[in-house]
Structures are given as C-alpha cells and as structure tokens.
Amino acid sequence: MTRAIELHDVSKSYARGPRVVDRLSLAIAPGEFLVLLGPSGCGKSTVLRMIAGLEDIDEGELLLDGAYANHWQPSERGMAMVFQNFALYPNMTGRDNIGFPLRIEDPGADPAPRVCATARMLGIEDLLDRFPSQLSGGERQRVAMGRAISRHPSAFLMDEPLSNLDAKLRNHLRAEISQLTRELGVTTVYVTHDQAEAMSLGDRVAVLRGGVLQQVGTPRQVYALPRNVFSAAFIGTPRINLLRGLVRAPLDGAMTISLGKQALRLPEPLSLDHQLLRVQQGREVIVGLRSEAVRIAKHSSARPGEVAITGLVEHVEFQGHEILVHFDTGSRPAVVPDLEAPRPAARPARRRRREGPTVLDRLRERTGARRAGPVVVLEHARDDGPEPAPPEGRLPGDLVVRTTPDLRLRHGMQVPLLVDLAHLFVFDQHGDRICPSPDRLPDLDE
C-alpha cells in the first residue's frame, strides 16, 4: 500500500524563535516522488521529520490517506527513512542491518527471505556479511536503502541521502533511486539542496526558503515559469542572470527596459505580457535572462522577437560540450540575499508568549504578502563614482551566455549579442514575477 500525504498550514518553531516552517500546505499523491528543495536551513528536513513523526507539529494538520495523523507515533505511520549519514549499526553486518526492522516488526518471523530479495534488487548480495566499517560510502547507502525497502513501507522519506558521496557515485545512485522508487510505486519525499538532483528525480519539486513554500510544480514548470526571483535563481545551472532595469514607456515612443548603458527595446505591437509592464513606468525592476535566452550573433541577423546588445568578454569557462562566456554589458546585477542561508533573523523575544496568530499574521494572510525576508536587494548606484567591485568569489561580468565550444573568444573582445524577449523574465522590487503574467498557468501536460 502506498500513502497519500497532505500538509495543511503546518508550522514549526523552536524555543520561541522564528518559525522554521511557516504555514506550509502540500498535497502528495500516492506513488508520487516529491522533492523538497532549498538551501541549508530552509526547513525542508524539519518538514520531513514532521511527516515521519520525529518532530511535533505546532500548528496545522497532517493527513495520511485522509486521516488526521498529527499525534500518530512513528511506528504507526508505516514509513521508512533514509538518512544522510547512513545510520547503520556498526556492530551488525549488512544482513543484520537490513533485517533488524523486520525482527522488531515481527519477532517470530524469519527475515531471511525478504533480506535476500531486497539484496538482489539492490545488487548487494556479496555485501550482506560485511560490517559497515568494511563498506564504502556508496555500499553503506545501498545497505541503508535496503533496510528501508525491506519493510515494504507506505512511503519513503529520504533526507539528503547522497550528499556525503562523491559526484560520480551520486549520479549513479541517483539513477538507481529513481528506478527503484518507480518500480516499487511507493510515495517518496526526498530532501535535497542540490537542484540537479531535484530536477532529475522529482515528479514535482517544492521550493522552500526560510520555512515558506515559494513554488511547487514539475521540474519543467518551475524552471520555465518561476514564480519569483528566488525560485528563478535557485534552479538552473548556470544561475539565471538577474539585472537591474528601469521601465520607460513614453506615450510617443517604444517601450524600453534600461539596463544602464544599454536598453532592451520591446517590439511593437506589444505582446500581452509586455503590456503588463506599462504600470511599472519609471520604476526599477529585476530582469531575468537564462544563459540560453541570449546568443552570440556571429554573422547571423536578429530573428523576430530578438533585440541586439553588445558585451565585452570578461571570462570564458570551457565545459567540454559547451562554453560559458561572462560578458560585461554595463548592466548592474540584482542580488538575491542569503541565497545559500535564507533563515530570517530572529525577532526579539516578547515578554509574554501569545497564542494563535497575531494581527500582523492575519493581515499577511489576507493580503497574501508572506515572504521569508527580503527577496532581492537593489543597491542604489552612485552617479558620482565608479560601479562597486563584484563581491569576493564572484566572477567578473554581469551576463553569462551559453554557447558552442567551437567559438573562439578572448578576454577583451567586443561581441554582438541577441536577446530573445520570448524568454525574458521581469520581477518587481519584491521579487514577484510580473512578466510573463503572474496569472499564466504552467502547462500541465509538460
């Protein structure tokens, strides 16, 4: 039996501190593989532990197959966890580690048949008589997965199971996990901070930041139609280009988005999405461009929907099958603060603990203005001085473009670029997407 899991306005906090999970609502269908994705400290492991029963739920409801399950003991939920650190008993062989939960579940039954069947499924028959200290990291994780599979659980809960392994082994086990969970048809909730894992494994991806759900959808949907700047910046390699822009919509001329020294001229007649930018006249916005949304012109002319800019080559990354070119276009990058550690700062402790939502909480619910801290920072440029140097550790340039490896580019070259406006994202100063239209629904067939 596989399980349906529902979370309704679930919240969790520790020691009167800020909420580590803030009114999270999710519905996970039976047999679905859902990935909880976010940076360290965003609350994704806490969500997993609340589903497992290892953490109490402060507010909200957990439903398992439609039944209220907030107070069910972990043993009553029929779930199996796979941990980041393998969590194997060091004094037990692989056989005993896999069979241990079966002996606890039914002391009178012989676990050997199920242990052997699980070992065959994972290809670890030759590891059953070894102790964890005699196994490599990948072998230990296979034994840990075998212990979870042997129980025939109603759901798998996996907490960053591959983060302690090297890159090659991660890729191999990622494929194995995907194949196994689909063969077994068991509901799986998988926690990771690695967007490559999330995009390759999940039926759906739920993006978290500071305990707040940012977006949920298929990997294709969250990549192609990010709900806000954080989702756009966290998903995609290389990271999306985020530039500060200023909308200019004169009554007697074409609408443009100024990027500093250059501008994107929007073609007329304006598309429905671009018409939404008129209300941003004179306001700063954040322009988002994926690396594949810009191409090097070479000797070709602009296609319909493309506009021309130029860029100065600052750095070239050779990737073998492609190159990533870092250009200086005279634009000013928009910064997503705390992208790797988005936990909001703790609020001062109140003298008296209040029960239930505050007036501010109710207002936020009513206006839909819940955010996990500031989404973007638009530092005001100085007109009387040079642009500040890029932050330490960040490569020079403001625009990264993906291109073919046959192109020969050198530092200092001035290169013509073409921007595909069909793949242009525009976000307001709060980081919410305004173009394409926020009312546009993802393609459910993708």
N, C-alpha and C positions, 0 to 999 in steps of 0.2 A: 504494500500500500504506500502510495506517495501522498504527501501532505500539501494542503493549501495553507499559506501563511499570510495573515493580514495584520498590519500595524495601523492603529488609528490614533493620531495625535499623541504619540508616545514621547515622553520627556524623561530626562535623567540628569541629575546633578549630584555633586559630592560636596559634603561639608559646607553647605550653604554657599557654595561658589556658583559661578555661572553655569548655565545648562550646557552639558557636553552633548546632549541630544535635545533638540528643541522642536516639539510637536511634529514629529515625523510620521507621515502616513504613506504606507506602501501596501500593495496587494501582489502577492507572489503566487502564480498559478501552479497547480500540481504538475510536477515534472519540469518546471521552468528552471533555467540556470540564470540567476540574477547576480550581478557583480555590484558590490558596494565599493565605489571608487572615490578616493580623496587623499589629500596629503596627511602626513602623520599628525595625530591629534585632532582629527576632524570628527571623531565619534563613531567611526564605522565598526571598530571592534566592540565597542560598547553595545551597539545595536545587535551584533551577532550574539553577544553574551546574554542580552535580554531575551532574545529568541530562544536560546538554549536553556534559560532558567538559572544561569550563573550570576546574573545581576537582577535586582528587583527593579520593577518599573515604577517610577514616581507618579507619573500621570499617564493617562491614555489606556488603550486596550490592546491586548494581543489575542488574536483569534486563530486557533488551529482547527482547520476543517469546520469553521463556523462556530466553534465552541470557545467561550471565554476561558483563557488559559493563563491569566496573569499569575495565579498562585499555584499552578501545577509544578510539582517537583521535576527536576531534570530527567529523572528516570521515567516519569510518566509521559514525556513528550516524544519518545521514540526516535531521537535524533542522535547523530554521531558527529563528533567534532574532529577536525584535523588541524593541529596547531603548527605554528611557525617553528617551534623548537623540537618537533617530533614527539616529545613527551612519552618516550618508551621507557619501560622498566629496565634498568641496566643489568639486573641480576636474572633476567629472563631471556631465553632465546627468542628468535623471531617467531617460532611456532607458539611459544607460550604467550608472547605479547599479543598475537592475533587471537588466540583462543581465550585470553583472560576474560573479556566481557561476556563471552558465551558461557563460561563456567559460572560467572556471577548471575547471569540471567537464568540459567537452568543448571544447578549443581549436579543433577542426576544424569544429564545428557552427555554423550561423547562429542566433544567439539571437533574431533579429528576430520570428519568428512567435510565440514564447512571450511575448516582451516585449509585443507588441501585444495578444495575447489577455488577458494579465494587466491591462494598462492599461484595456481595455474593461470587464473585470469590475469594476474599481475606479472607473471613470469618470474617469480621469486622462489620457486621450489628449492633451489640449491642454497637459499639463504635461511631456511627455516631453523637450522640447528646452530646458527651463529648468534653470538651476543651482539648488542648494539655497538660495543666498542670495536668489534671486528668488521663493521659495515661502513661504507662510505656515506656521505650525506644523502645522495640520491637513493641508495639502498635503504637507509633508515626511513626516508619519507615514503618509500613504497611499502615498507612494513607498517608504518603508521596508517597509511591509506588502507592496507589490508585489514587492520584491526577495525577500522570504521566500516568497511564493506561487509565484513563477515557477520555483522549484526543484522543485516538486511534492514537498515533504518528507513524511516519515513522521510528523512531529509538529511542531507549532508551540510554541515556548517564548516567552512574552511577559512581559517584565519591566516592569511599570507603564507600559505604552505610552501612556497617556492623561494621566499626572499633570502634564505640562507644558502642558496645553491649558486653555482657559477652560471654564467649566461647560457652556455651551450646546454647544460643539463636542465636549466629552466625551460628552454624551448622544447626539449624532448619530453619532459614531464608534463608540460602544458598540453601537448598534443595527446598524451596518454589520459590526462584527466578529462579532457573534452570527449574523447572516445568512450571512456568508461562511464561517465555520467549519462551520456546519451544511450548507451546500451542498457544501463540499469533503469533509466527513466525515472530517477529519483530527484525530487526537488532539491536544488543546490543553491546555497547562499555563499558567495565567495568574496572575501575581503581582500583588497589589494590597494597599494598606492601606485602600482605600475599600470599606466594607461594602455601599454601594449598588451598586457595580459587581459585587461578588461575588454579591449576591442576584439581580441581573438577568441575569447572564451564565452562571453556572455550572450544569452538571448536578449537580455536587456541590461542596461547599465544605469545605476543610480549614483549621481554625483553629489557628494556631500562637502560642505565647507562650514567649519565652526559649528557642527551639530545640526545644520539646517540643510534640508534637501534642496539642491539647486535645480536638478533636472533629472528626469528618468525617461528612457526610451531605448530603442535598439541602437547598437553601435553606429550604424549608418546615420540614424536620425540625430543623435547628439553631436556627431561630427559635422553634418551638413547643415544643421539648423540649431546652433547653440542658443540656449535661452538667454544667457548673459555672458559678460566678459569672462567670468571665472571659468565657466564651462568651456568657452572657446579657447582659453589659454591653457587649461589643464589637459585638454585632449588634443592630440595631434603632434607629430614629430616631422620636422622641427616645429617649435612652438609658433603659433599664429603671430603675424606681425600686427602690433597694436600701435597706431599712430594717432597723435592728437590732431584734430581737424577743426575747422571753423566753417559753418554753413553760410554761404552767401546766395541769396535768392532775390536778385533785383527784379523789379517789375518789368524792366525793359531789356532784360538780357537773360542769358543762360544761367542755370543754377550751377554753382561750383562748390567743391569742398576744398578749402585751402589747407595745404599740409605744411605751410611755412613758406619755403622758397618756391614750391610748385603747387599745382592745384589739379584736382580731378574735375573735368568738365562733364557734367551729366548730359547725355544725348537727349535731344528733343524729337518727338514729344516724350515727356517724362513717363516712365513706367509707373504703375500704381504704387509700387514700393518706394520709388524715388519721390513721388508726390508727397509722401508722408514726411519728408524732410523739410517741407516748407515751414512748418511750425517751429523748426529749430533755427530759423533765420537769425544770424548774429550770435548763435550760441556755440560753445565748444562741444564737440562730440568726440567719440573714440571710433576710429576707422580700423576695421579688422580685415586683413588680407592673408589668406593661406599662401604658403610658398608656391603652390601650383596655380594661384589666381593671377600671377604675374609671369610674363615670359619675356625672354630677351628677343628683341625684334630681328636681329641678324639682318637679312636682306628682304624680309617679307614686310608687307604693308599691314596696317591695322585691319582687323576683322570687325564686322558690325558689333557694337557694344564694347569695344576696346578703346581706351584713351592712352595717349603717349605721355611718358615722363622720361627723365634720364636719371642715371645713377652712376656714382663713382665707386669702382671696385675697391673694397677695403680688405677683404679676406676671402679666400677660396678654400672650401673643405672638399677634398676628394673622397668620395664614398665608394668608389669602385663602379657601381652600376649607375651612379649619378654624381653630380657635384652640387654643393650648396654654396651660393655666392652671396656674400654680405655686401650690400650697397649702402652708400651714403647718399640719400636723396635730399638732404637738407630738411628732413622732417624731424619732429620731436616725438620720441616714443612715449606712450602712456604706460604707466607702471601699475601692475596688479600687486598690491602689497600683501606680504605674508602668504605668497602662493604656496610655499612649502610648509608653513606653520601657521595656519589661519585661526588658531584659537583666539577668541576675543579677549581683551584684557579683563581681568576680574573686576567686578564692581565693588565699591566699598561696602563692607558688611553693614546691614541695618541693625538697629538696636533691638527691634522686635521682628521676629520672623512672621511674615504674612502668609496666610494660607490662600491658595487659589490665585487666579490671575490678577495682576494689578490693573489699574486704569490704563496705563500705557500699553500693557499687553493686549487689552481689549481693543484699544484704538488701532494697534498694529494689525490685529486680526481683521478689523473692519476695513482697513484701507489696503490690506494686502502688502504692507510695507516691511515684512520681516526680512531682514538681511543679517548675515553673520559678519557684522562690521563693514567698514568701507570696502567697496569692490574695486575701485580704481582711484588713483591719485593723479591729478593733473597739476603738475608743478608749474607755476606761472613763470613764463620766460622773462628774462631781463632784456629790455631793448637797448640798454646801455653797455652791454658786455657780451662776451662770447658764450656759447652754449656750454653748460657744465660737462665735465668729462664723464664717460659712461661709468656705471658702478663697477667696483672691483670684481673681476671674474667674468664680466660680460664682454663678449666680442664686440669690436667696433662696428659701426654701421647701424642703420635703422630699418633695413628691409632685407629679408633673406628670401632668395629665389632659388627654386629647384630647377635644374636643367640637365642636359645630357652630358656625358663625360667627354664627348668628342670636341666640345667647345674649349678653345684656348683663351683664357682670360688671365690678366696680370693685374697686380696691385697698381692702382692709379689710372686705370683705363676708364674713359667716359663711355657709357654703354646706353643705347636707347632701350627703353622698356615699354611694354604694353600691359595695361591693367584691364582685366576682364571684369567689367562692372556687374555682370550677372552673378559674380561670386563675391560681391562687396558686402561686408557687414558693417552696420553703423549702430553704435550703442550710445545711450545718453550718459550724462556725467555720473549717474548712479550705477552704471554698468548694465542696464537693461537694454535688450535689443529693440531697436526701433525700425531697422531695415535689414532684412526683409520684415514685413509686417509681423508684429508680435502675435497677431491673430491667425497667422498662417499655421495650419496643422501639418505635422510631419506626414509623409507618405506611409500609410500603414501597410502597404504592400511591399515595402523595402525590407 
